[in-house]
């Protein structure tokens, strides 16, 4: 499935819901399960659905495989029926939304944590060369990462305000996996079982600020903490036959700036999971960024973003993650 978080406005307020795409529509998975339960003559369909298929993504992921299986069943149930009748909830609630009815958000607007790795050898080689250095030998020993700000997540089509008076704002073309099960001391062999899905990640960076703080051998922090974009959806692993074959593309104002292949990665997601979980618990909703694919950022080209630029990261079958940079001379 392609899972999404979307915002709907109602007479009693605005709510964020978890859904799955179906053509040009979004299925509200919680309400679809309510309908399925009601049709099975369950008298407490809303209460049971909120427990089994929660309405928000983090709770949904915490439900694990049983929640995903129930959501699939409910989605198939209502989409099959919708071809012949208009499907509603037991009290007339909306289940199927058009693109115009709901606003897509980051698929996981509130991750439990955010870790970003530097896992592509071509990228660390290029950035090390910029500093007149070789790749640190320690990089080949374990997959290294930093912890980002999981409270500054932005979603597809959500603008990025120009941060921190930087003069070197950069994009970073990445794939991210989202953890779907709690675990500790996980073996590399079993690590894939802990992945709920994959999404596109843009680890925006203020390079001048980043390198200033990292000169003190800490960080990055302020140079990256202002925003990380995720989206447009979370694709479950069964939808991607060959992760290594995925093509990763970045465009700025329609011009291709970067192109790479995920299969060039040195440290795999299972290796990352095994490393992080050693003596430490990982949780549903944790996000692991792959780090930048080789050639996947402006730093490697000495080419940076400016106010008004539109950045598009594309990785199919996930889709396109689009962000417009809003600066002091740019509006809307």
HELIX and SHEET records of a PDB file:
HELIX    1   1 UNK A   29  UNK A   39  1                                  11    
HELIX    2   2 UNK A   45  UNK A   52  1                                   8    
HELIX    3   3 UNK A   57  UNK A   62  1                                   6    
HELIX    4   4 UNK A   64  UNK A   82  1                                  19    
HELIX    5   5 UNK A  121  UNK A  130  1                                  10    
HELIX    6   6 UNK A  137  UNK A  140  5                                   4    
HELIX    7   7 UNK A  188  UNK A  194  5                                   7    
HELIX    8   8 UNK A  207  UNK A  214  1                                   8    
HELIX    9   9 UNK A  237  UNK A  239  5                                   3    
HELIX   10  10 UNK A  243  UNK A  245  5                                   3    
HELIX   11  11 UNK A  262  UNK A  264  5                                   3    
HELIX   12  12 UNK A  269  UNK A  276  1                                   8    
HELIX   13  13 UNK A  298  UNK A  301  5                                   4    
SHEET    1   A 5 UNK A  96  UNK A  98  0                                        
SHEET    2   A 5 UNK A  25  UNK A  28 -1                                        
SHEET    3   A 5 UNK A  13  UNK A  22 -1                                        
SHEET    4   A 5 UNK A   2  UNK A  10 -1                                        
SHEET    5   A 5 UNK A 103  UNK A 104 -1                                        
SHEET    1   B 6 UNK A  96  UNK A  98  0                                        
SHEET    2   B 6 UNK A  25  UNK A  28 -1                                        
SHEET    3   B 6 UNK A  13  UNK A  22 -1                                        
SHEET    4   B 6 UNK A   2  UNK A  10 -1                                        
SHEET    5   B 6 UNK A 228  UNK A 235 -1                                        
SHEET    6   B 6 UNK A 153  UNK A 154  1                                        
SHEET    1   C10 UNK A  96  UNK A  98  0                                        
SHEET    2   C10 UNK A  25  UNK A  28 -1                                        
SHEET    3   C10 UNK A  13  UNK A  22 -1                                        
SHEET    4   C10 UNK A   2  UNK A  10 -1                                        
SHEET    5   C10 UNK A 228  UNK A 235 -1                                        
SHEET    6   C10 UNK A 195  UNK A 202 -1                                        
SHEET    7   C10 UNK A 173  UNK A 179 -1                                        
SHEET    8   C10 UNK A 286  UNK A 289 -1                                        
SHEET    9   C10 UNK A 113  UNK A 117  1                                        
SHEET   10   C10 UNK A 145  UNK A 147 -1                                        
SHEET    1   D 5 UNK A 160  UNK A 161  0                                        
SHEET    2   D 5 UNK A 319  UNK A 326  1                                        
SHEET    3   D 5 UNK A 310  UNK A 315 -1                                        
SHEET    4   D 5 UNK A 247  UNK A 252 -1                                        
SHEET    5   D 5 UNK A 255  UNK A 261 -1                                        
SHEET    1   E 2 UNK A 169  UNK A 170  0                                        
SHEET    2   E 2 UNK A 205  UNK A 206 -1                                        
SHEET    1   F 2 UNK A 183  UNK A 184  0                                        
SHEET    2   F 2 UNK A 281  UNK A 282 -1                                        
END                                                                             
